[in-house]
Amino acid sequence: METHQKIKGFAVSQLNNTEYANHMTRFQGLIPVEDDDDDRPVIESNDLTGPLALGFSAELIAEFGETLALLTDLVNVSTISDETSQLREVDAYRDECIVFFTSDISQKRKSPIAAQKNAAVSLYNVIKPYVGIGRLADQQETQQILGLLVDMEKEPNKTNVATLGLTAVLEELKAANDEFARLTEQRTANKAANAIDNSKVVRQRMEPIYEEMLLLAQSYNIVQPTAETTAFVTAVNALIDETKARYNQRIGIAKANKNKKEPDDRPVIE
C-alpha cells in the first residue's frame, strides 16, 4: 500500500509574534511561483503545476500575503504615542526645577544674610551628587530625583530648604517627577495593549488561511500527488520541525533562567 506523506501537526498559536511572523514568512517563501514563461511550447498534460498543484488559488495566496504584511508591520512598527510628547514637556519642566534648585543653593553660599549663607553651605554638600542629573537617562533621572527628595526631607536639610525659600520648588519637582513616572507607565501599558490587541486580530484572521492552505496541500498530495506537492509537504514539515525546535529552545532557556532565581533544595545525588 502506498503511503502518502502528511503535514505534521503543530499549534502555531503558541508562538510569540516574532516567531509567528517568521514562520509565516518562511511558509510564504515555500509557495511555488506561477511560471509566466509564454515562450514554452504548449504541452497537453493533466498535471497541475505551480500553486494550482497545491490547490492554492491566486486569491488565497493574495489574502495570505496581505495579512502577513499587516502582521509584519505590527511586529516592526515603532510608534510615538500621545504620552511621548507629554513626557518631553514634563521632563523639561522637572529639569528646570532641578537646575533652579541647585543653582539657587550654590549662589546663596555667598549671601550677605548669615542664615541663608549657612543654610546654603550646608545644603550644597548634600546636593553636589545631584548636580547635572537632568542629563541622565529618563528612568535614572526619575530615581535620582526620588533620592534628592528623600534627602531633602531629612533634618537639617528640610529646615535649610525652608530658610532659602525653596520648599515650593521641591513640591513642584515632586509633582513633575510623579507625573513623569505616571505617564511612563501609561505609555508602556498602552503600547503593550495596542500591540497585543492588534496582533491578536491579525493572527485570528491569518490562522484559518494558513490552516486551509495546509489542508489543501496535504489533500492534493494524497489525491493528485506530483513531485511538486511532495516537495512542498516535505519542505513544510522541515519548517515546522525547525520552528518547533526554536520554540522549545526559547522555552527551555526561559525555564532555566527562572530556576536559577529559585533556591535549589533538592538533595545532591552522588
Steps between C-alpha positions, in 0.01 A plus 500: 500500500634841405555733795445870443692755701289717729572843641605483864277647765625808679303769685648823364268689736748438784772698324572859596446769237856499371514120472156494341585764238830328421329162455234647271758693296701186441184305420413762239846450349424132445197566280598433137485798265279495192715454193425787260737382226281526190779391261467133592312269264158397627506147634175318558507364855259427779767582759453831678809708570588795717255612770213316330677170565442570869147627457601860569301758308646841421242656732601273791870578453426873477290493817775317686762751380291803595435365848866413549598853397271641772652270762855586391421870536369440852815312599731765359295811569646783707234746613517831683207511738320801641675441831841553335443869428358548850805327645732741319319798650496358852866396473600850389310652792653274764844578352427870547401437862823309569720765340326780686518314832869408480607833345316703765670307778838545336456876458369559851822365650616859445187658646563796734225362722669264744203263541469454125874461454527231769197316368636507144847381602348212695268400217759531227701207637184286489386599151839476327438137387171615342642784292452418129255211549280657231746361245444141612278249320133550585455217748835567667403863540165398651677290763759769574225756555331263743831475686535877509147544634561243773824671604332840511238367743772424755609750762672741493450496121126559519544804725779636279280463190229700675754767604596546136136515389533191281229279649253586222764418237540150646123456500492590129787260434323217682176561310683502166695185585185317608326605178797383293491158668124476447523589131783253450296215646195606300696512173650156561160352583334661196770384260486146634121491491480641146765263367336196661146595394598579141715190456224281642257629240742444213603157624137392537452604139815326378461169685206365294674599175817317603307192616304492173820512298648215703184292451490570126867414453469175694178403319644566155811305593278201583240524225713637219865466607777650291866566558401857579245408768740252659781758508270760656372269775856391577617861521206601723575213739864607516389857578265376772781293655731802502236735642413246768868453591556875536184537704606219734845655530351836603269338753787291635721806548216687671441211739873468573526870581196478724648204685824691560305757700339233717688328784593143422398286796543172322751255657822440314502160332837330509 
